[in-house]
Amino acid sequence: MKALMKQKRLKYIVTMAILLATLPNISNRGQVPADSLGSYLRMAAENNPGVRADLLAYKAALQQLPQAGAYPDPTLDMGFYLDPMAIVGGKQVAEFKVMQMFPWFGTKRAARTEAAHRAQMAYEKFRVGRDALYLEVYTQWYKLCALRQQLSNSQENRSLLTELEQLATRRFSAAKTGMSVVLRVQMEEAEVENILESRRSQIAAETVKFNTLLNRPVNMPVAVPDSLQAVHYLFDEAATRARIESQNPTLGRLQQEELASDARQKLARKQGLPMLGIGLQYMLNKKIDDPMLGMGNMNGRDMVMPMVSVTLPLYRHKYKAQLRQSQLQSEASHAQYDNTRNALEAQLYATKQRLDDAARQVALYRKQAALARSTYEVMVQEFVAGTTTLTDVIGVQRQLLDYRLKEAEAIADYNTQVASIRSLASFGEIKN
């Protein structure tokens, strides 16, 4: 009864783990809008075939638990005499033997422990794939947001050029400038139209890539915000390192691999001990006509004989090799854990450096865009007054557009670096 209750509890825990594992850890736990980053993350976790394959592999690994804890199948031997053999007490017609072997005490527990750690390794592998998918979704999402922001900036730039063309046309009508000025503005407008078409083409291509991550039709529209904002993030070195140590799935898989090797060592020791068997032999007899062999009332009586069996593990070299193999695998897993932890720590600081660079670039381009906007407005007034040339105005206008485009790229890069740090710590709370 206790074993049955334990199995039920394990099944409940496993079921809840599977359900929770498929959902991203986002800040809003309530209703998620249908076209939001949170909904796209959930959709990717549910539909992406790569993540689904890892989840099915984990479920398959769980099926090893009841196999590892099972007793060996009993054996049944049956023999029949075509011509019953005369023995003392009758004629032997048939013989039946049934035998059940029992592993040494603790062998099944060690096998179940190893299988549990192997299944947990499969779960950690699932988490690695899921977090990698989340990072791809975040990266692709921010790329789409940056392209949409750049498209909006280019459209605003086209509006500025339209206003500038109107000013140039009025000056031409007043004979204050030549037609070449109007044509120059129209050339810039054609260049901006080309940029707009390029941005639309890029958005279409990146939308296809985003939809493939969600395993849905590539022509499905993707809703992104009208403006791209940097996520609010405060880097806490100690907390991030501690979370990587405790939550990173790659480290978790190596920990489980080491624990599985330790359990395998115990199993190897147990398998090197004798197995005990309990059985029963049943002899089917019939009466014999010879009174000398009939033995009175024993004539034709069936016989039952209890049996005990013990295996003799004399060939120790294979058990010693299994034990040594498990010890070496445990040491290898521990060394790989240390190496991976060091690599993740180096990756964390490299990502933090890129995050700081992106933050500085965002501040720089934002300041430059504001100055370029003010300069442009002043130079437009000077162009109307005839104290500056159209070339100077267009040069500043180009700088304004360039700063805005670079600002959008820097914000997307900043948000992507934040997602990368969160990915190292297995995606904590991310506010968007």
N, C-alpha and C positions, 0 to 999 in steps of 0.2 A: 504493500500500500504506500509506504514512504517513497519507494522508487517511482511509482506511478505519479504521485503528487509532484515529485521533483521533475519528472519529464514534462508534466503539464506546465509547471512554472517556467521551465526552460523554453518550451514552445511559445508561451505568452511573451517572454522577454525577447525572443528572436523575432516574433511577428511585429512587436512594437518597434524594434530596432530597424526592421526593414521599412516600415511605414515612415518612420522619422528620418531615415537616411536619405530618402528620395526627395526631401524638401530642403531648399536652401534656407540658411539662417539669415533672414532679413529683419530690418528693424520693425516693420509693421506686421504684427501678428494677426490683425483682423482681416477684413475683406480687402483683397488686393484687386485693384482695377484690372479689367481685362487686357488693356493695352498699357502695361507698365513694366518696368524692369523686373520687378518682383514676379509678375505673372510669366514673363519670358523665362526667368530662371526656373520656375516650377515646371513650365512646359518642356524645357530642355532636359531637366532631370527625369521627367516621366517618359519622354519620347525618344531621346537620343539613343540610337542602337548600340553605341559603344558602352555607354553607362549601363544600359539594360543588360548587355552581355555580361558585364562584371557582376551585376546584381544576381543574375541567374547562376553564375559560377559560384557565388557565395551561398545561394540557396542549395546548390548541388553539394557543396562542401559540408553543409549542415547534415546532409543525409548520411555522412560518414559516422556521426555520433552513435546512432543505434547499432551500426555495424561493428564499431570498435568495442562496444559493451556487450556483445552477444556471446553466448557460449558456443563452443564448437558443436556442430550437428552430431547427434548420436548415430552410431553405426548399428546396423542390423544384419546379421549373417544368418542365412538359412541353407540347410542342406537336407537332401532327400536321398534315401537309398532305393534304387530301382529294385533291388532284391534285399528285403530287410535282413539286417545282420544279427545273427544270434549272439546274445550276450547273457550273462548271468542275470536272471530276473525277467527275461523276455526277449523280444526281437526289436531292435532299434529301427524305427521307421524314418524318423526325421530329427533334426536338431536345429534349435533356434538360439541365437545369441544376440543380445542387445547390450551396447556399451556406451556410456556417457563419460567423456573426459572433462575434467575441471582444471583450468589453469591454476597456477600457484596463487596463493592469497595476495591480492593487490595488483595482479596482472591486468585485470579488466579495468580497474580504476586508472592505472597508468596509461592504458590504451585510449580510454575516453578523454583523459586530460590532453594527450597529444593531439587527438582528433579535434578537440575543442580549440586548441591553439592554432591548428592548421585552418580551421574554419574562420577563426578570427583574422588570420593572415589574408584570407580571401576577402573578408569584409574591409580590411584596411586597403587592399588593392582597389576595391570598389570606391572607397573614399578618395583615393589618389586620382582615379579617373573622373569622379564627379567634380572634385575641386578644380582639376585641369579644365573641365568643360565650363564650369562657372567663370573661370578666369578668361576663357575664350569669349564667353558671352559678354562679360563686362568690357573686354577690350574692343570687341566688335561694336558694342552699343555706343561706347564713347567715340569710336571712329565715325559712326553714323551721325552722332550728335555734332561732332566737329565739322563734318561735311555740310550738314544742314545749316549750322551757324555761318560757315563760309559762304554758302549759297545766299543766305540772308544779307551778309555783308556785301557781297558782289551786287545784289539787287539794289541795296542802298547806294552803292557806288554808282550804279547806272543812273539812279535818280539824280545824284549830284551832277553827273555829266549832262543829263537832260537840262537841268537848270543852267549849267554853264553854257550849253549850246544856245539856249534862249538869250542869255546875256550877249554871247558873241554875235548872234543874228541881229539883235537890236543895235549893237555897235556898228555892224556892217551896214544896216539900214540907215544909220546916222552918218555914214561915211567916215567913221572914226577908226575903222580897221578894214583889212582886206578879207576877201572870201576865203583865203587860205586858212584863216583862224577858224572859221566855221567847219571847214573840211577836216582840220586837225582834230577838232572835238569829235566829229563823226567817226574818224579813224579810231579814236580811243573807245567810242561806244561799240564799235565793231569788235574790238579786242575784248571788251567786257562781256559782250554777248557770247564770244567764244569761250570765255572762262565759265560763264553760267552753264553752257551746254556741257562743258567738261565736268563740272560739279554734278550736274544731273546724271551724267553717265556713271560717274564714280559712285554716286548714291545707289543707283540701280544695281551695280555690280556688288557693292558691299551688302545690300539688302539680300541678294541671293545667297551670299555667304552666311549671313546671319540666320536666314531661314533654314539653311542646311544644318546648322547647329541644333535647331529645334526640330529637325526632321519633319518639316511641313512643306507644302508647295512653295516653290521658289518665288512665285509671283505674289505671295501674300504681302500686304503692306505692313510696314513696321512703324509704330507710333513713337516718335521721339519728341522731346520738348522743343519749344520754339527758340529757347536760348540755352546755351551751355554754361553751367556754373560749376565751379570747383567744389568738390565734396568737403564737408567739414571733417578734418582729421587732425588729431593730436598724437604724435608719435611718442609712445612710452617704451623706452628701450627695455627696461627690466621686465615689464609685463609682457611685452611681445616675445622676448626670449623665453620667458617661462611658459607662455602659451605654445610656442613652437615645440618646446621640450615635451609638453604634455599632450598636445593635440595634433601635431603634424602626422598625417597618415603614413608617410614613408618611414618615419621613425617608429611609429606604432607597429608597422608590419615587421620591421627588423626586431623589435622587442618580442613580438609574438613568435617569430622564427627562433629566437634564442630560447624562449620558454618551451617551445615545441621540441627543440633539441634536448633540453634538460629532461623533459618528460620521456623522450625517447631513450635516454640513458637509463632511467628507472625501468622502462619497459624491457630494455635489453637485459638488465640484471634479472628481472622476473622470468623472462623467457629462458634464461639459463638454469632455472630451477625445475625440478620434476613436475610433471603433470599427473594428477591423480584421476583414476577412472573407476567407476562403479558400474557393474553390469549384472546381467542375469542370463543363465543358460538353462534352456528347457529342452529335455529329451522326450520325444514322443515314442512310446513303446507299445507293442501288442503282445499278447500272450504267446508262450511257446509250448509246444506239445510235450517236450521232454520234461518229465517231472523232476529229474535231477538238476536241471538248469532253471526250473521254474521258481524255485525258492518259495514255495507255498503261496501265501497271500501277496508276495511281492511280484508274482508273475504278471507281466503286462502293465505294471504300474509305471506312470510317467514320473520323470525325475526333474527336480528343480535344484539348480546350484547357483548361489550368489557368487559373484566374482569381483575381485579388486585388481586394478591394473595401475602400474607406475611406469612412466617413461624414464629412461636413464640418459640424461644429457651428457654423455661421455666425451663427445667431440667438442671441446671447449673453444677451439680456435675461431669458429664462426661467431660465437657469442662475444668473445673478446674483441673481434673485429667490429661487430655491431656497436659495442660500447665505445671503442676508440673512435669510430666514425662519428657517433653522436657527440662525443666530446669535442672533436675537431670542428664539427659544424656549429656547435655552440660558441666556440672561440671565434670562428669566422664571422658569425652573426654579430658578436659583440664588437669586433674590430670594424665591421662594416657600419655598425650603428655609430661608433665614434667618428668615423670618416664622414658619414652622411651628415651628422650633426655639425661638424666643422664646416662642411660645404654649405649647409643651410645658413649658418651664421655669417659666412662670407657673402652669401647671396643676399642676406638681409641688409648688410651694411652697404653693399653695392646698390641695392634698390633704394635705400634711404638716401644715398648720394644723388641718384637720379631724381628722386622726389624733391630734394632741396633745389637742384638745378631747375627743375620744371617750375617750382614755386617762384624762384627768382625771375625766370623768363616771363611768367604770367604777369608779375608786378612790373617788369620792365616794359613789355609790349603794351600793357594797359596804360602806363604813364606816357609812352611814346605816342600811342594812338590819341590820347587826350591832347597832347601838345600839337600833334599833326592836325587835329580837328580845329584847334584854335588858330593855328597858322593858316590853314586853308581858308577859314572864314575871313581872316584879315586880308589875305592875298586876293580873294574874290573882290573885296571892296576896292583894293588897290587896282585890280584889273578894270573894274568899272570906271575908276577915276583915271585910268590910262597911265598909272605909274609903275606897272609891272607887266610882264609879258604873259601870254597864255602858256608858254612852255614852262615857266616857273610855277604857274597854278597847277598844271597837269602833273608836274613832278611831285608837288606836295600831295596832290590827290592820290597819286600812285603809292606814295609812302604811307598815307593813311590806310589805304586798302591792304597794303602788305603787312602793316602792324596788326590790323584786325585779323587777318588770316593766320598770322603766326600766333596771335593770342589764343585763337580757337584751338590750334594744334597744341600749344603749351598746356592749356587747360585739360584737353583730352589726355595728354601724356601724364599730367599730374594725377588725374583720376585713375589712370591705368596703373601707375606706380603704387597708389594706395591699394588698389585691388590686388596687386602682386604681393604686397606685404600681408594683406589679409589672407591671401591664399597660402602663404607660408605657415600661417597660424590656423589653417583650416577654416577660413572665413568666419570671423566673428561678426558682430553687428556692423552693418554698413549703412550709413544714412545717405540717401540720395535726394 
